[in-house]
Amino acid sequence: MTDTSNDEKYYTVSEVAKIRGIRRQSVIDGCKRGQYHGAYKTEPDSFNRQGVWKIPVTLFDTPTATQEVMVLNKPITPADLKNMIEQVVDERMSRLEKRLESHDKLLMETLRETHEKNSHKRRGWWKFW
């Protein structure tokens, strides 16, 4: 019989896949690579012939990313909140636009290099038929 006393402390592969929005196989591969610290595989039994991966709940219940915090000295009005949100959105959009510009520049450089590398292979249009 399987010990289920500690099941509240662990997620199954299917539960983690649902939480993270990825495939079950990706979670299994992550477990094998050690991506989920503290995950272990149970011993095979008559019901689960290969064993089951158990992934600690604490990996998903604790915050993994920090967020910017703004200290407020006075109560904010809806207009102030709107201005703050617009400021953050504008800042993030400008960062995204810069990243896209650098990506486009790199893509164009790669295309030019490829074009120059293959330019000696060009033939006249009449030689294609």
MMTF fields as JSON, N, C-alpha, C and O atoms, coordinates in Angstrom:
{
  "mmtfVersion": "1.0.0",
  "mmtfProducer": "UNKNOWN",
  "numBonds": 515,
  "numAtoms": 516,
  "numGroups": 129,
  "numChains": 1,
  "numModels": 1,
  "chainsPerModel": [1],
  "groupsPerChain": [129],
  "chainIdList": ["A"],
  "bondAtomList": [4, 2, 8, 6, 12, 10, 16, 14, 20, 18, 24, 22, 28, 26, 32, 30, 36, 34, 40, 38, 44, 42, 48, 46, 52, 50, 56, 54, 60, 58, 64, 62, 68, 66, 72, 70, 76, 74, 80, 78, 84, 82, 88, 86, 92, 90, 96, 94, 100, 98, 104, 102, 108, 106, 112, 110, 116, 114, 120, 118, 124, 122, 128, 126, 132, 130, 136, 134, 140, 138, 144, 142, 148, 146, 152, 150, 156, 154, 160, 158, 164, 162, 168, 166, 172, 170, 176, 174, 180, 178, 184, 182, 188, 186, 192, 190, 196, 194, 200, 198, 204, 202, 208, 206, 212, 210, 216, 214, 220, 218, 224, 222, 228, 226, 232, 230, 236, 234, 240, 238, 244, 242, 248, 246, 252, 250, 256, 254, 260, 258, 264, 262, 268, 266, 272, 270, 276, 274, 280, 278, 284, 282, 288, 286, 292, 290, 296, 294, 300, 298, 304, 302, 308, 306, 312, 310, 316, 314, 320, 318, 324, 322, 328, 326, 332, 330, 336, 334, 340, 338, 344, 342, 348, 346, 352, 350, 356, 354, 360, 358, 364, 362, 368, 366, 372, 370, 376, 374, 380, 378, 384, 382, 388, 386, 392, 390, 396, 394, 400, 398, 404, 402, 408, 406, 412, 410, 416, 414, 420, 418, 424, 422, 428, 426, 432, 430, 436, 434, 440, 438, 444, 442, 448, 446, 452, 450, 456, 454, 460, 458, 464, 462, 468, 466, 472, 470, 476, 474, 480, 478, 484, 482, 488, 486, 492, 490, 496, 494, 500, 498, 504, 502, 508, 506, 512, 510],
  "bondOrderList": [1, 1, 1, 1, 1, 1, 1, 1, 1, 1, 1, 1, 1, 1, 1, 1, 1, 1, 1, 1, 1, 1, 1, 1, 1, 1, 1, 1, 1, 1, 1, 1, 1, 1, 1, 1, 1, 1, 1, 1, 1, 1, 1, 1, 1, 1, 1, 1, 1, 1, 1, 1, 1, 1, 1, 1, 1, 1, 1, 1, 1, 1, 1, 1, 1, 1, 1, 1, 1, 1, 1, 1, 1, 1, 1, 1, 1, 1, 1, 1, 1, 1, 1, 1, 1, 1, 1, 1, 1, 1, 1, 1, 1, 1, 1, 1, 1, 1, 1, 1, 1, 1, 1, 1, 1, 1, 1, 1, 1, 1, 1, 1, 1, 1, 1, 1, 1, 1, 1, 1, 1, 1, 1, 1, 1, 1, 1, 1],
  "groupList": [{"groupName": "MET", "atomNameList": ["N", "CA", "C", "O"], "elementList": ["N", "C", "C", "O"], "formalChargeList": [0, 0, 0, 0], "bondAtomList": [1, 0, 2, 1, 3, 2], "bondOrderList": [1, 1, 2], "singleLetterCode": "M", "chemCompType": "L-PEPTIDE LINKING"}, {"groupName": "THR", "atomNameList": ["N", "CA", "C", "O"], "elementList": ["N", "C", "C", "O"], "formalChargeList": [0, 0, 0, 0], "bondAtomList": [1, 0, 2, 1, 3, 2], "bondOrderList": [1, 1, 2], "singleLetterCode": "T", "chemCompType": "L-PEPTIDE LINKING"}, {"groupName": "ASP", "atomNameList": ["N", "CA", "C", "O"], "elementList": ["N", "C", "C", "O"], "formalChargeList": [0, 0, 0, 0], "bondAtomList": [1, 0, 2, 1, 3, 2], "bondOrderList": [1, 1, 2], "singleLetterCode": "D", "chemCompType": "L-PEPTIDE LINKING"}, {"groupName": "SER", "atomNameList": ["N", "CA", "C", "O"], "elementList": ["N", "C", "C", "O"], "formalChargeList": [0, 0, 0, 0], "bondAtomList": [1, 0, 2, 1, 3, 2], "bondOrderList": [1, 1, 2], "singleLetterCode": "S", "chemCompType": "L-PEPTIDE LINKING"}, {"groupName": "ASN", "atomNameList": ["N", "CA", "C", "O"], "elementList": ["N", "C", "C", "O"], "formalChargeList": [0, 0, 0, 0], "bondAtomList": [1, 0, 2, 1, 3, 2], "bondOrderList": [1, 1, 2], "singleLetterCode": "N", "chemCompType": "L-PEPTIDE LINKING"}, {"groupName": "GLU", "atomNameList": ["N", "CA", "C", "O"], "elementList": ["N", "C", "C", "O"], "formalChargeList": [0, 0, 0, 0], "bondAtomList": [1, 0, 2, 1, 3, 2], "bondOrderList": [1, 1, 2], "singleLetterCode": "E", "chemCompType": "L-PEPTIDE LINKING"}, {"groupName": "LYS", "atomNameList": ["N", "CA", "C", "O"], "elementList": ["N", "C", "C", "O"], "formalChargeList": [0, 0, 0, 0], "bondAtomList": [1, 0, 2, 1, 3, 2], "bondOrderList": [1, 1, 2], "singleLetterCode": "K", "chemCompType": "L-PEPTIDE LINKING"}, {"groupName": "TYR", "atomNameList": ["N", "CA", "C", "O"], "elementList": ["N", "C", "C", "O"], "formalChargeList": [0, 0, 0, 0], "bondAtomList": [1, 0, 2, 1, 3, 2], "bondOrderList": [1, 1, 2], "singleLetterCode": "Y", "chemCompType": "L-PEPTIDE LINKING"}, {"groupName": "VAL", "atomNameList": ["N", "CA", "C", "O"], "elementList": ["N", "C", "C", "O"], "formalChargeList": [0, 0, 0, 0], "bondAtomList": [1, 0, 2, 1, 3, 2], "bondOrderList": [1, 1, 2], "singleLetterCode": "V", "chemCompType": "L-PEPTIDE LINKING"}, {"groupName": "ALA", "atomNameList": ["N", "CA", "C", "O"], "elementList": ["N", "C", "C", "O"], "formalChargeList": [0, 0, 0, 0], "bondAtomList": [1, 0, 2, 1, 3, 2], "bondOrderList": [1, 1, 2], "singleLetterCode": "A", "chemCompType": "L-PEPTIDE LINKING"}, {"groupName": "ILE", "atomNameList": ["N", "CA", "C", "O"], "elementList": ["N", "C", "C", "O"], "formalChargeList": [0, 0, 0, 0], "bondAtomList": [1, 0, 2, 1, 3, 2], "bondOrderList": [1, 1, 2], "singleLetterCode": "I", "chemCompType": "L-PEPTIDE LINKING"}, {"groupName": "ARG", "atomNameList": ["N", "CA", "C", "O"], "elementList": ["N", "C", "C", "O"], "formalChargeList": [0, 0, 0, 0], "bondAtomList": [1, 0, 2, 1, 3, 2], "bondOrderList": [1, 1, 2], "singleLetterCode": "R", "chemCompType": "L-PEPTIDE LINKING"}, {"groupName": "GLY", "atomNameList": ["N", "CA", "C", "O"], "elementList": ["N", "C", "C", "O"], "formalChargeList": [0, 0, 0, 0], "bondAtomList": [1, 0, 2, 1, 3, 2], "bondOrderList": [1, 1, 2], "singleLetterCode": "G", "chemCompType": "PEPTIDE LINKING"}, {"groupName": "GLN", "atomNameList": ["N", "CA", "C", "O"], "elementList": ["N", "C", "C", "O"], "formalChargeList": [0, 0, 0, 0], "bondAtomList": [1, 0, 2, 1, 3, 2], "bondOrderList": [1, 1, 2], "singleLetterCode": "Q", "chemCompType": "L-PEPTIDE LINKING"}, {"groupName": "CYS", "atomNameList": ["N", "CA", "C", "O"], "elementList": ["N", "C", "C", "O"], "formalChargeList": [0, 0, 0, 0], "bondAtomList": [1, 0, 2, 1, 3, 2], "bondOrderList": [1, 1, 2], "singleLetterCode": "C", "chemCompType": "L-PEPTIDE LINKING"}, {"groupName": "HIS", "atomNameList": ["N", "CA", "C", "O"], "elementList": ["N", "C", "C", "O"], "formalChargeList": [0, 0, 0, 0], "bondAtomList": [1, 0, 2, 1, 3, 2], "bondOrderList": [1, 1, 2], "singleLetterCode": "H", "chemCompType": "L-PEPTIDE LINKING"}, {"groupName": "PRO", "atomNameList": ["N", "CA", "C", "O"], "elementList": ["N", "C", "C", "O"], "formalChargeList": [0, 0, 0, 0], "bondAtomList": [1, 0, 2, 1, 3, 2], "bondOrderList": [1, 1, 2], "singleLetterCode": "P", "chemCompType": "L-PEPTIDE LINKING"}, {"groupName": "PHE", "atomNameList": ["N", "CA", "C", "O"], "elementList": ["N", "C", "C", "O"], "formalChargeList": [0, 0, 0, 0], "bondAtomList": [1, 0, 2, 1, 3, 2], "bondOrderList": [1, 1, 2], "singleLetterCode": "F", "chemCompType": "L-PEPTIDE LINKING"}, {"groupName": "TRP", "atomNameList": ["N", "CA", "C", "O"], "elementList": ["N", "C", "C", "O"], "formalChargeList": [0, 0, 0, 0], "bondAtomList": [1, 0, 2, 1, 3, 2], "bondOrderList": [1, 1, 2], "singleLetterCode": "W", "chemCompType": "L-PEPTIDE LINKING"}, {"groupName": "LEU", "atomNameList": ["N", "CA", "C", "O"], "elementList": ["N", "C", "C", "O"], "formalChargeList": [0, 0, 0, 0], "bondAtomList": [1, 0, 2, 1, 3, 2], "bondOrderList": [1, 1, 2], "singleLetterCode": "L", "chemCompType": "L-PEPTIDE LINKING"}],
  "groupTypeList": [0, 1, 2, 1, 3, 4, 2, 5, 6, 7, 7, 1, 8, 3, 5, 8, 9, 6, 10, 11, 12, 10, 11, 11, 13, 3, 8, 10, 2, 12, 14, 6, 11, 12, 13, 7, 15, 12, 9, 7, 6, 1, 5, 16, 2, 3, 17, 4, 11, 13, 12, 8, 18, 6, 10, 16, 8, 1, 19, 17, 2, 1, 16, 1, 9, 1, 13, 5, 8, 0, 8, 19, 4, 6, 16, 10, 1, 16, 9, 2, 19, 6, 4, 0, 10, 5, 13, 8, 8, 2, 5, 11, 0, 3, 11, 19, 5, 6, 11, 19, 5, 3, 15, 2, 6, 19, 19, 0, 5, 1, 19, 11, 5, 1, 15, 5, 6, 4, 3, 15, 6, 11, 11, 12, 18, 18, 6, 17, 18],
  "groupIdList": [1, 2, 3, 4, 5, 6, 7, 8, 9, 10, 11, 12, 13, 14, 15, 16, 17, 18, 19, 20, 21, 22, 23, 24, 25, 26, 27, 28, 29, 30, 31, 32, 33, 34, 35, 36, 37, 38, 39, 40, 41, 42, 43, 44, 45, 46, 47, 48, 49, 50, 51, 52, 53, 54, 55, 56, 57, 58, 59, 60, 61, 62, 63, 64, 65, 66, 67, 68, 69, 70, 71, 72, 73, 74, 75, 76, 77, 78, 79, 80, 81, 82, 83, 84, 85, 86, 87, 88, 89, 90, 91, 92, 93, 94, 95, 96, 97, 98, 99, 100, 101, 102, 103, 104, 105, 106, 107, 108, 109, 110, 111, 112, 113, 114, 115, 116, 117, 118, 119, 120, 121, 122, 123, 124, 125, 126, 127, 128, 129],
  "secStructList": [7, 7, 7, 7, 6, 6, 4, 4, 4, 3, 3, 7, 2, 2, 2, 2, 2, 2, 2, 2, 6, 7, 7, 2, 2, 2, 2, 2, 2, 2, 2, 2, 2, 6, 7, 1, 6, 6, 7, 3, 3, 7, 7, 7, 7, 1, 1, 7, 1, 1, 7, 7, 3, 3, 3, 3, 6, 2, 2, 2, 2, 1, 7, 7, 1, 7, 7, 7, 7, 7, 7, 7, 1, 1, 7, 7, 7, 2, 2, 2, 2, 2, 2, 2, 2, 2, 2, 2, 2, 2, 2, 2, 2, 2, 2, 2, 2, 2, 2, 2, 2, 2, 2, 2, 2, 2, 2, 2, 2, 2, 2, 2, 2, 2, 2, 2, 2, 2, 4, 4, 4, 7, 7, 7, 4, 4, 4, 4, 7],
  "xCoordList": [0.828, 0.0, 0.882, 1.95, 0.455, 1.238, 1.01, -0.114, 2.085, 1.979, 1.486, 2.163, 0.298, -0.277, -0.286, -0.929, 0.412, 0.393, 1.088, 0.719, 2.083, 2.822, 2.419, 3.109, 1.316, 0.917, 0.529, 0.582, 0.135, -0.222, 0.993, 0.85, 2.184, 3.406, 4.03, 5.026, 3.469, 4.053, 2.997, 1.835, 3.436, 2.598, 2.989, 4.112, 2.053, 2.357, 2.828, 2.751, 3.306, 3.765, 2.615, 2.806, 1.434, 0.278, -0.101, -0.45, -0.034, -0.39, 0.605, 0.204, 1.894, 2.914, 2.765, 2.916, 2.471, 2.281, 1.113, 1.18, 0.057, -1.107, -0.779, -1.189, -0.048, 0.329, 1.203, 0.975, 2.194, 3.154, 2.695, 3.282, 1.65, 1.149, 2.067, 2.226, 2.675, 3.576, 3.148, 2.235, 3.819, 3.488, 4.02, 4.984, 3.379, 3.811, 5.251, 6.05, 5.568, 6.907, 7.971, 9.08, 7.656, 8.614, 8.887, 10.017, 7.86, 8.045, 8.898, 9.801, 8.625, 9.408, 10.87, 11.768, 11.11, 12.487, 13.16, 14.34, 12.391, 12.934, 13.301, 14.317, 12.482, 12.792, 14.08, 14.912, 14.245, 15.448, 16.7, 17.773, 16.559, 17.694, 17.979, 19.013, 17.085, 17.281, 16.763, 17.151, 15.895, 15.34, 14.441, 14.356, 13.778, 12.888, 13.594, 13.58, 14.207, 14.991, 14.092, 13.061, 14.481, 13.715, 12.731, 12.056, 12.637, 11.743, 12.367, 13.584, 11.529, 12.029, 11.013, 9.844, 11.505, 10.653, 10.366, 11.281, 9.088, 8.703, 9.123, 9.42, 9.141, 9.471, 8.33, 7.163, 8.648, 7.6, 6.761, 7.277, 5.486, 4.611, 3.673, 3.843, 2.697, 1.807, 0.919, 0.484, 0.65, -0.21, 0.6, 0.17, 1.758, 2.648, 3.94, 4.812, 4.061, 5.204, 6.519, 7.59, 6.446, 7.679, 7.94, 9.006, 7.011, 7.144, 6.526, 6.184, 6.392, 5.759, 6.671, 7.232, 6.828, 7.6, 6.778, 5.6, 7.397, 6.786, 7.615, 8.829, 6.946, 7.621, 7.15, 5.944, 8.058, 7.665, 6.761, 6.99, 5.738, 4.792, 5.503, 5.132, 6.511, 7.197, 7.872, 8.133, 8.158, 8.765, 7.81, 8.247, 6.52, 5.536, 4.764, 4.115, 4.815, 4.087, 4.88, 4.298, 6.194, 7.005, 7.179, 7.279, 7.219, 7.411, 8.797, 9.78, 8.874, 10.147, 10.679, 11.848, 9.857, 10.311, 10.018, 9.011, 10.915, 10.675, 10.002, 10.184, 9.242, 8.563, 9.007, 9.438, 8.896, 9.249, 8.244, 7.043, 8.745, 7.889, 8.008, 9.107, 6.884, 6.873, 6.349, 5.274, 7.101, 6.683, 5.769, 6.113, 4.626, 3.665, 3.611, 3.472, 3.721, 3.672, 2.28, 2.008, 1.404, 0.035, -0.898, -0.455, -2.18, -3.125, -3.125, -2.998, -3.268, -3.253, -4.678, -5.589, -4.825, -6.119, -6.126, -5.073, -7.294, -7.341, -6.515, -5.913, -6.476, -5.675, -4.185, -3.443, -3.747, -2.349, -2.003, -0.949, -2.899, -2.689, -2.6, -1.743, -3.471, -3.454, -2.122, -1.539, -1.637, -0.354, 0.798, 1.69, 0.787, 1.841, 1.833, 2.884, 0.652, 0.543, 1.013, 1.743, 0.606, 1.032, 2.549, 3.175, 3.131, 4.578, 5.301, 6.268, 4.84, 5.464, 5.288, 6.221, 4.095, 3.831, 4.713, 5.29, 4.827, 5.674, 7.129, 7.81, 7.601, 8.986, 9.23, 10.228, 8.325, 8.499, 8.369, 9.074, 7.477, 7.337, 8.609, 9.037, 9.216, 10.451, 11.57, 12.36, 11.646, 12.651, 12.399, 13.334, 11.13, 10.782, 11.111, 11.616, 10.827, 11.146, 12.644, 13.073, 13.455, 14.907, 15.378, 16.243, 14.807, 15.182, 14.806, 15.569, 13.627, 13.205, 14.096, 14.412, 14.504, 15.403, 16.736, 17.253, 17.29, 18.567, 18.389, 19.283, 17.241, 16.96, 16.858, 17.414, 16.151, 16.016, 17.363, 17.644, 18.204, 19.527, 20.361, 21.028, 20.325, 21.07, 20.549, 21.328, 19.234, 18.637, 19.067, 19.4, 19.06, 19.472, 20.945, 21.312, 21.792, 23.215, 23.412, 24.22, 22.679, 22.782, 22.316, 22.939, 21.221, 20.735, 21.732, 21.95, 22.339, 23.338, 24.535, 25.014, 25.017, 26.161, 25.828, 26.634, 24.651, 24.234, 24.114, 24.511, 23.571, 23.412, 24.777, 24.977, 25.727, 27.064, 27.783, 28.521, 27.565, 28.212, 27.702, 28.453, 26.422, 25.817, 25.738, 25.209, 26.251, 26.12, 26.948, 26.582, 28.037, 28.853, 28.143, 28.53, 27.124, 26.398, 25.281, 24.582, 25.108, 24.012, 24.231, 25.35, 23.131, 23.152, 22.15, 21.255, 22.281, 21.314, 19.954, 19.851, 18.932, 17.578, 17.326, 16.495, 18.025, 17.828, 18.396, 18.053, 19.26, 19.87, 19.05, 19.424, 17.944, 17.109, 16.243, 15.747, 16.043, 15.175, 15.941, 15.352],
  "yCoordList": [-1.17, 0.0, 1.245, 1.242, 2.3, 3.513, 4.44, 4.585, 5.064, 6.012, 7.349, 7.983, 7.782, 9.034, 10.117, 11.148, 9.919, 10.891, 12.197, 13.256, 12.138, 13.334, 13.87, 14.732, 13.381, 13.815, 15.288, 15.894, 15.879, 17.292, 18.172, 19.306, 17.667, 18.449, 18.339, 19.006, 17.519, 17.284, 17.377, 17.018, 17.87, 17.878, 16.707, 16.207, 16.28, 15.278, 15.99, 17.216, 15.234, 15.792, 16.506, 17.589, 15.912, 16.521, 17.848, 18.799, 17.917, 19.158, 20.269, 21.411, 19.946, 20.943, 21.4, 22.584, 20.464, 20.826, 21.796, 22.738, 21.566, 22.446, 23.818, 24.838, 23.855, 25.116, 25.956, 27.155, 25.327, 26.058, 26.217, 26.997, 25.489, 25.601, 24.964, 25.474, 23.839, 23.127, 21.669, 21.231, 20.929, 19.517, 18.684, 19.067, 17.542, 16.636, 16.165, 16.076, 15.866, 15.361, 16.398, 16.037, 17.687, 18.741, 18.744, 18.979, 18.484, 18.423, 17.208, 17.311, 16.079, 14.864, 15.092, 14.716, 15.712, 16.008, 16.95, 16.796, 17.939, 18.86, 18.141, 18.45, 17.19, 16.399, 15.609, 15.543, 15.015, 14.232, 15.106, 14.666, 16.357, 17.277, 17.934, 18.584, 17.778, 18.402, 19.822, 20.582, 20.186, 21.533, 21.806, 22.942, 20.778, 20.911, 20.331, 19.121, 21.208, 20.768, 20.101, 20.651, 18.931, 18.187, 17.208, 16.477, 17.179, 16.227, 14.84, 14.684, 13.856, 12.479, 11.561, 11.903, 10.393, 9.403, 8.29, 7.766, 7.929, 6.878, 5.523, 5.363, 4.564, 3.197, 2.617, 2.896, 1.826, 1.176, 0.243, -0.406, 0.189, -0.751, -1.384, -1.184, -2.137, -2.832, -1.866, -2.18, -0.7, 0.272, 1.144, 1.384, 1.615, 2.439, 1.677, 1.668, 1.049, 0.17, 0.913, 0.324, 2.213, 2.98, 3.933, 4.546, 4.07, 5.041, 6.365, 6.554, 7.261, 8.549, 9.651, 9.54, 10.718, 11.867, 12.671, 12.94, 13.056, 13.917, 15.202, 15.159, 16.343, 17.636, 18.491, 18.663, 19.031, 19.784, 20.98, 21.72, 21.142, 22.248, 23.579, 24.589, 23.585, 24.831, 25.495, 26.697, 24.738, 25.333, 26.287, 27.186, 26.103, 26.904, 27.843, 28.767, 27.632, 28.49, 29.725, 30.716, 29.678, 30.836, 31.714, 31.199, 33.044, 33.918, 33.713, 33.594, 33.671, 33.442, 34.705, 34.752, 35.719, 36.945, 38.125, 38.161, 39.068, 40.276, 41.306, 41.306, 42.162, 43.205, 44.546, 44.665, 45.562, 46.901, 47.373, 47.143, 48.032, 48.53, 50.041, 50.591, 50.694, 52.138, 52.561, 52.126, 53.404, 53.883, 55.084, 56.022, 55.047, 56.13, 56.918, 56.341, 58.237, 59.088, 59.64, 60.172, 59.509, 60.018, 59.074, 58.279, 59.155, 58.325, 58.734, 59.912, 57.743, 58.057, 58.138, 57.447, 58.991, 59.147, 58.262, 57.795, 58.025, 57.24, 57.869, 57.151, 59.189, 59.861, 59.596, 59.369, 59.628, 59.32, 57.891, 57.63, 56.975, 55.571, 55.401, 54.666, 56.07, 56.005, 56.514, 55.907, 57.629, 58.187, 57.237, 57.07, 56.612, 55.655, 54.466, 54.031, 53.951, 52.807, 53.193, 52.433, 54.366, 54.817, 54.984, 54.665, 55.484, 55.666, 54.322, 54.188, 53.342, 52.02, 51.37, 50.768, 51.493, 50.902, 51.558, 50.865, 52.888, 53.59, 53.161, 52.949, 53.034, 52.618, 51.215, 50.965, 50.319, 48.936, 48.845, 48.061, 49.637, 49.633, 50.149, 49.608, 51.19, 51.712, 50.676, 50.535, 49.944, 48.876, 47.781, 47.261, 47.44, 46.414, 46.869, 46.086, 48.126, 48.651, 48.628, 48.313, 48.961, 48.915, 47.493, 47.271, 46.528, 45.132, 44.689, 43.978, 45.107, 44.731, 45.368, 44.734, 46.624, 47.278, 46.543, 46.33, 46.156, 45.432, 44.059, 43.571, 43.44, 42.146, 42.31, 41.508, 43.343, 43.59, 43.879, 43.422, 44.649, 44.972, 43.703, 43.522, 42.838, 41.58, 40.7, 40.062, 40.669, 39.875, 40.39, 39.598, 41.716, 42.284, 42.019, 41.732, 42.11, 41.818, 40.373, 40.085, 39.474, 38.058, 37.815, 37.056, 38.462, 38.311, 38.862, 38.254, 40.01, 40.583, 39.657, 39.427, 39.127, 38.211, 36.98, 36.537, 36.442, 35.263, 35.607, 34.82, 36.777, 37.211, 37.39, 36.97, 38.019, 38.218, 36.89, 36.714, 35.958, 34.656, 33.887, 33.151, 34.065, 33.317, 34.12, 33.623, 35.36, 36.198, 35.662, 35.88, 34.977, 34.435, 33.279, 32.897, 32.734, 31.612, 32.078, 31.251, 33.36, 33.875, 33.557, 33.572, 33.273, 33.034, 33.969, 34.475, 34.195, 35.018, 34.353, 33.133, 35.137, 34.592, 33.594, 32.699, 33.723, 32.816, 31.431, 30.487, 31.286, 29.997, 29.134, 27.998, 29.669, 28.874, 27.895, 26.932, 28.123, 27.207, 26.246, 25.42],
  "zCoordList": [0.0, 0.0, 0.0, 0.612, -0.672, -0.811, 0.371, 0.853, 0.835, 1.943, 1.404, 0.594, 1.856, 1.371, 2.43, 2.237, 3.555, 4.637, 4.266, 4.773, 3.394, 3.012, 1.644, 1.101, 1.074, -0.252, -0.312, -1.382, 0.832, 0.825, 0.574, 0.118, 0.863, 0.738, -0.649, -0.929, -1.509, -2.821, -3.913, -3.718, -5.069, -6.261, -7.149, -7.083, -7.975, -8.991, -10.253, -10.346, -11.205, -12.472, -13.181, -13.735, -13.166, -13.832, -13.192, -13.892, -11.873, -11.183, -11.503, -11.727, -11.527, -11.851, -13.301, -13.601, -14.194, -15.596, -15.744, -16.533, -14.994, -15.051, -14.463, -15.017, -13.351, -12.709, -13.634, -13.796, -14.233, -15.066, -16.503, -17.253, -16.905, -18.27, -19.294, -20.404, -18.916, -19.823, -19.913, -19.213, -20.782, -20.958, -19.794, -19.132, -19.555, -18.494, -18.74, -17.808, -19.996, -20.315, -19.994, -19.598, -20.156, -19.807, -18.308, -17.88, -17.517, -16.062, -15.702, -14.872, -16.31, -16.05, -16.415, -15.662, -17.58, -17.986, -16.995, -16.682, -16.5, -15.5, -14.215, -13.593, -13.821, -12.622, -12.816, -11.911, -13.985, -14.26, -14.274, -13.862, -14.753, -14.808, -13.467, -13.309, -12.5, -11.197, -11.126, -10.24, -12.046, -12.083, -10.877, -10.412, -10.376, -9.231, -8.004, -7.781, -7.218, -6.065, -5.034, -4.646, -4.602, -3.614, -4.229, -3.504, -5.556, -6.211, -6.146, -6.248, -5.98, -5.947, -6.62, -6.798, -6.983, -7.637, -6.643, -6.007, -6.51, -5.579, -6.115, -7.299, -5.225, -5.614, -6.451, -6.176, -7.456, -8.239, -7.363, -6.453, -7.647, -6.949, -7.974, -9.176, -7.511, -8.441, -9.219, -10.327, -8.65, -9.334, -10.293, -11.421, -9.858, -10.682, -10.89, -10.021, -12.02, -12.265, -12.437, -12.285, -12.754, -12.919, -11.765, -11.707, -10.862, -9.781, -10.216, -11.383, -9.274, -9.522, -9.018, -7.927, -9.8, -9.355, -8.362, -8.598, -7.253, -6.243, -6.193, -6.0, -6.369, -6.435, -5.266, -5.09, -4.463, -3.267, -3.587, -4.544, -2.761, -2.9, -2.677, -3.276, -1.827, -1.479, -2.671, -2.637, -3.718, -4.908, -5.607, -6.325, -5.404, -6.112, -5.206, -5.695, -3.9, -2.981, -2.577, -2.134, -2.723, -2.36, -3.591, -4.704, -3.409, -4.563, -5.157, -4.425, -6.479, -7.147, -7.796, -8.179, -7.925, -8.559, -7.645, -6.938, -7.682, -6.901, -7.788, -9.005, -7.188, -7.933, -7.403, -6.256, -8.251, -7.837, -6.797, -6.932, -5.761, -4.699, -4.668, -4.718, -4.585, -4.525, -3.156, -2.74, -2.458, -1.15, -1.354, -2.073, -0.726, -0.849, 0.45, 1.529, 0.344, 1.517, 1.783, 2.859, 0.8, 0.933, 0.197, -0.632, 0.494, -0.258, -1.735, -2.069, -2.601, -4.023, -4.566, -4.11, -5.538, -6.203, -7.434, -7.867, -7.999, -9.239, -10.355, -11.154, -10.422, -11.455, -11.237, -12.192, -9.952, -9.647, -10.037, -10.616, -9.715, -10.063, -11.571, -12.064, -12.303, -13.768, -14.302, -15.201, -13.75, -14.201, -13.908, -14.74, -12.732, -12.391, -13.351, -13.821, -13.634, -14.541, -15.93, -16.566, -16.416, -17.745, -17.806, -18.817, -16.725, -16.682, -16.779, -17.529, -16.032, -16.055, -17.427, -17.958, -17.995, -19.31, -20.365, -21.204, -20.335, -21.307, -21.18, -22.183, -19.95, -19.725, -20.271, -20.947, -19.975, -20.453, -21.967, -22.603, -22.548, -24.009, -24.675, -25.694, -24.109, -24.705, -24.612, -25.546, -23.486, -23.375, -24.41, -25.02, -24.597, -25.575, -26.995, -27.799, -27.301, -28.632, -28.891, -30.001, -27.873, -28.031, -28.299, -29.146, -27.575, -27.797, -29.203, -29.857, -29.672, -31.016, -32.079, -33.086, -31.856, -32.799, -32.893, -33.989, -31.751, -31.783, -32.422, -33.114, -32.192, -32.82, -34.329, -35.08, -34.78, -36.211, -36.85, -37.958, -36.142, -36.669, -36.828, -37.847, -35.838, -35.906, -37.035, -37.742, -37.201, -38.273, -39.644, -40.526, -39.829, -41.112, -41.391, -42.53, -40.378, -40.562, -40.99, -41.873, -40.368, -40.716, -42.146, -42.888, -42.528, -43.901, -44.912, -45.959, -44.609, -45.523, -45.676, -46.786, -44.551, -44.609, -45.445, -46.264, -45.234, -46.0, -47.476, -48.335, -47.772, -49.162, -49.821, -50.961, -49.099, -49.649, -49.848, -50.818, -48.926, -49.025, -50.24, -50.879, -50.551, -51.657, -52.941, -53.935, -52.956, -54.152, -55.317, -56.472, -55.051, -56.133, -56.844, -57.948, -56.221, -56.808, -57.734, -58.319, -57.872, -58.69, -60.162, -60.674, -60.808, -62.244, -62.881, -62.204, -64.122, -64.84, -64.838, -64.707, -64.981, -64.921, -66.034, -65.876, -67.162, -68.27, -68.011, -68.722, -67.003, -66.718, -65.759, -65.47, -65.269, -64.387, -65.143, -64.558, -66.456, -67.229, -68.042, -68.74]
}
